[in-house]
Amino acid sequence: MRLAEIIGLRPEPAAGVLVTLTRRCPLSCAHCSTGSGPDTDERPAPGDLRRFVASFTPRDRPDVMMLTGGEPLLMPGLVRELALSAKEKGTRTAVLSGMFFARARSVPRAVLRAAEAVDHFSASLDLHHEREVPRAAVFAALRALSTTGTRVSLHLTGTGPDDPYLAEATAAVEHEFGGTLPVLVNEIRAFGRAATWARPARAVGGDDAAAPAPCAMAAWPVVAFDGTVLACCNQHTVDRRPVPPHLRLGHIAEDGWGTVRARALDSPLLRAVRTVGPLHLGTGHAPDTPPAASYCDACRRLSALPGAVAAAERTASGAAGALLDLTVGRTRRAHGPTALVRAHGCAPYAAWVERPEPGAAEALR
């Protein structure tokens, strides 16, 4: 599965699911948005994860399951097991790793077996990761992983379009892989350990604050560190409890995919977030409260605004609301993965997600 395919599906409601396997990670990168590290072991119960993935059916399943953490490959056997279980129902699996294992001279057999089972393998690389795992080691490990037949890519992060590290790192990727390795380039945000030093989220306000601005990030359910299933991948939402009622889709100890999917697709409030956005929906419904600090903050407030809830019920209920939701998601998908990354990632590097890739059985050279 190509990186561009995964990103291209991102705006389509319930086309994918993001699954956190653990918050633990051998690395302690200064910018980690999840605050993962060696001293935490918060994770969903493996048995609950197995049952949740086993609830996929050939007729009702996500197209893509993204396994992440923390470091999911601390449990390579579980990665392989979940990927094979999902594959039986027709779901493809991608995994994102911090590449701790690359510090060894060879990729561990258990990691190679996990890579064989998934359909895409993405490696994190940035200035902070490189302080713990050398770039050359990551490149070598990617070459080894590509021999399993799984497509590979890089997830590169920097401080913004003018970050000299991004310019230097992408040039190094070009030199090493000759245009055959796709790269998703994102910007560090003020979440997790970066909360005290990274650029904060853009403030909302001004003439265009209430203009329709659909949210593609409320399309895929997210299994969080405690097994709670959320409607959104915003890190504040993932980390904080209680979850705003409209953003809580259930818990994997109690709910299967069919229930989670139905709640994500049938909620008028979530449909409105995906089609017009939280700012437009919330306009005029909280005149006596301070303005939202960010786009995502405006979304978290919505279920506490009766007027916004009522507006969503009026405009996004029933078959008409379902059709509008589906149409907006597929329209955004039709714009292509580069357009989505330009809006949500580091815009000057957006086209790197659609770079040519080696064939599924061809090793990177």
N, C-alpha and C positions, 0 to 999 in steps of 0.2 A: 504494500500500500504506500503510495507516494505521500510526501508531506503536503503537497498542494491539495490532495484529495481530502485529507483530514481537515485542513483549514477551510476548504471550500464548503464542507458540511456544517461548519460551526454555527451559522445563523439559522439552520433549519431546526425547528422545535423537536426535541426528543430524538434527533438523529444520532445523538451520542450520549455517553455518560462518562463523567470524570470520577475515578475511584481512587481514593487515598488509601494506601495499604499500611502506612505507618508514618508517624511524625519523627521517628528516629533517623539519624543520619550520621555517618562517621565524620563528616565535615562540619566546620563551624564558620561558614562564609559570612562576612560582615553585612552582606546585602540580602540575606535570605528572607524572602517575603513571608514564609511560613514560620520562621523562628525555629526551624528544625535543628537538631544537633545531637551529639553523643549522649547527652544527659537526660533525654526525654524518651519515653517509650509508649506514648499514647498512640493507640491504634484501634481500629475496629476489630471485633472478634473474628478470627479467620473462619470459624464455622458460619458466622452470619454472612461473611463475604461469599463463601461457597454457595450458601443457599440462595443469596440474592442473584448471583450469576446463573445458577441453575434454574431460576425462575424465567429466564429468557425462553421464548419459544420461537419456532421458525416464522410464525405469523405476527408475533409481538416481541420485538427485540430492538435494541439500538443497533445502528449500522456500525458504530465505532465505540469501543471501550478504551478509555485512556487511563493507564495505571501510573500513579504518581505517588509522591510522598511529601516530605522526607525522602528517604532513599528506598524505593520499592525493591531493589535488587539485594537488599539485606535478606530478603526472603525469595530467592530465585525459584525455589520449588513451588511456592504459592503463585508466583507470576506465571510459571508454566502451566500449573493446574488450572488457574482461572482462564488463561488464554485458550487452552484446549477445550475447556467446558463451553466457553463462549463460541468458539469456532464450530462446535457441533450444531449450534442453532443458527449459524450464518453471520455472527458478529465478528468483525475484525478487531484486533487488539493492537494498541500502540503503548509503548512504555517510555517514560522520561527518566533518565538517570544522571546523577551527579558524577559518575565515573570514578568513584573511590577505588574500585578494583583495578583501574588502569595503572596504578602505581606499581603493581607487580609486573614481572617481565612477560607474563602471558595471561590471557583472559582465563579465569577459572572455568573449569568444565561446567559447573552448575550454571554459570552466567551464560555460557554458550548454548546450553540446552534451553534456557529461558528465551534467549534470542531466537532460537529455531522455532519456538512456539508462537511468537508474536508476529505481527504483520508489518510493524514499523518500530524502529529503535532510534530514539533521539537523545543526544548527549548534550548536557549543559556545559557551556564554556564561556568564561568571562574573566575579568581581571581578578576577581576574588576567588573563583574556583582555581585559577592558575597558581595561586599562592599555596594551594594544597595538593593539586594534581597537575603535573607539568603538561603543557600543551602537546608536546611531542608524544607523550604517553597516551593522551586522548586520541590523537590522530592514529597512532599505531593500533589502539584497541578498536577504533572504528573500522579499520581495514580488516582486522581479524573477524569482527562481528559481521561484516558484509559477506564473508565467505559462507555464512550459514544460510544465505538466500534471502535474508530479511533486509528490506530497504532501510537505510540509515540517513540521519540528518543531524545538523547541529542546531541547538537552541542558544543563541548568542545574546548577551545582555550588556548594555552600556548605559551611560548617563544621559545620552541624547544624541541627536543628529550630528553634533559637532565634536563628539567624544573621539579623541585621537586613537584611543584603544580600538574602537570599532573599525576605524579605517585601516589600522595596522593588522588587526585580526582577520578581517575579511580578505585583505591582500594575501595573508599567509594561507588562508583556506584556498584561495584561487591558485596559489603557487603549488600547494601540496596535492590538490585534487583536480586541477585543470578544468574547473567548471562543472564537475559531475556531482558535487555535494550540495544539496539544497540547505538553506540556512534561514531560520526564523529569528529575526532580530527584534528584540524588545527593549524597553527602557526601564531602568530601575525605578520603582515607586516606593513611597513612604509607608511600607508595611513591614511587619516583623522586625528584624534587627535593623532594617534601613529606616525605620520610622523616625529616628532621631536626627538623621542627616540627609536623607534623600529628598528630592523635590516633591512637595505635597501635591495632591490632586488639584486640578484646576478648579478655582472657585467658580460658582455659578452666579449668573446675573446678567444685566445688560439687556439690550433690545431683543436679543434672540433667545433669551433664557427659556421662554415658554413655547418656542417653536417645536413642532414634532421632531423628535430625535430618537428613533427606535433603538432598543437595546438588544444587540445580538448575544450578549453574554448571559442573558436569562433564558437561553434556549436549551442548554444541556443540564440535566440534573447533576448534582455533585454529592458524592458520598464523602462526608467529612471525617475527621480523625476519631470522632466518637460514634460513628455509624449513622449519625443524623444525615438525612438526605435534604439538600438545599436546592433552590431553584436558580442559584447564581454562584459564580466563582469568586466574587469580590472577597478579599481576604478578611476584611472586618466582619462580613457576614458569616464566613466559614468559622472564624475563631470565637465570636461572641455568642453568649447565651444570656437570656433567651433569644431565639431567632424570631424576627418579625413574622407573624402568623402567615402572611401571604407568601413568604419565602421558604417556609418549611413544608417539605413534601412527604415527610415520614421518617422512618428509621428502618434500617435493613434487618434488624432483629424481628420486625413485625410486618414489614411490607415488601412485596415482590415488585419486579419491574413493571408489571401491568398496572398495579395501583399507583406507583410513582409516576409513570407515564401519563396516566389518566388525570392525575391531579395537576401535572405540569401543563397539559394541553387544555384542560377544561376550565381552568380558573380565569374568569373574566379580568381580574386584576393583572395576572401575569400576561394574558393576551394583550392588554393595553400597554403594559411596559414594553413588550416586544414590538408593538406596532406604532405607538406614538411616543413612548418614552415616559419616564417618571416626572420630568419637569412639566411637560405639557399636561399630563394627567392631573398633577397636583396644583396647577395654577389656580389661585383664588380660593383655595379650600383651607388655608391656614393663615389668614391675614394678620392674626395677633401673635404669631410665633416668629422667632428669628429665621431668616432665610437659610435654606440648606447650605451646608458647607461645600458640597460637591454633588455631582450627578448621582452617584451611588447613595449618598446620604439622603437625597430627595426620595429615592426608591425605598429605603428602609423605613421611611416615615409613613408610607402610603396607607397601610392597613389601620393606622390610627386616625385617618382623615375620613370621616363618614361621607363627606361630599365626593371625595375621590373614588371611594368604593362604589358609591351610587352611580357616578359617571361611568365607571368601568362596566357595571352591570347593564347600564342602558346601551352602551355602544359596542360591547365585546361579548355579549352573551349569545347563546344559541348558535345555529348554523351559520348565520352571517358573521358572527365574531370568529368562529372557527375558520371560515373561508378567508377572512381578512388576515388572520394570523398566518395561515399557510401561505397566502399570496405574498405577504411581506417577507417571510423567511426565504421563500424560493426566489423572490426578486433579488434579495441581497446575495443569495447564493449565486445567481446568474451573473452578478457583477464580478465574481471571481475572487480567488484567494488574495491576490495582490491588493485589491481594493480594500478587503477587510483588514489586512495587516497595515495598510496605509492609514486607516482610521484608528486602529487600536495598538499598533506596534510602533516601530521606528520607521517613519515614512520613507526616508531616502533609500532604505535597504529593502523595501517591501517586495520588490520583484525577485529577490533571492529565494523566496519560497517556491518559485516555479522554475528554478534552474533545472536543466536536464539531469537525470539520474542514471546510474548504471542499471542494467537489467537486474532482475531479481536474483539471478544466479551468478552475476558477474562481480568479482571482487573489485574494490576500489584500487586504483593504481596510483 
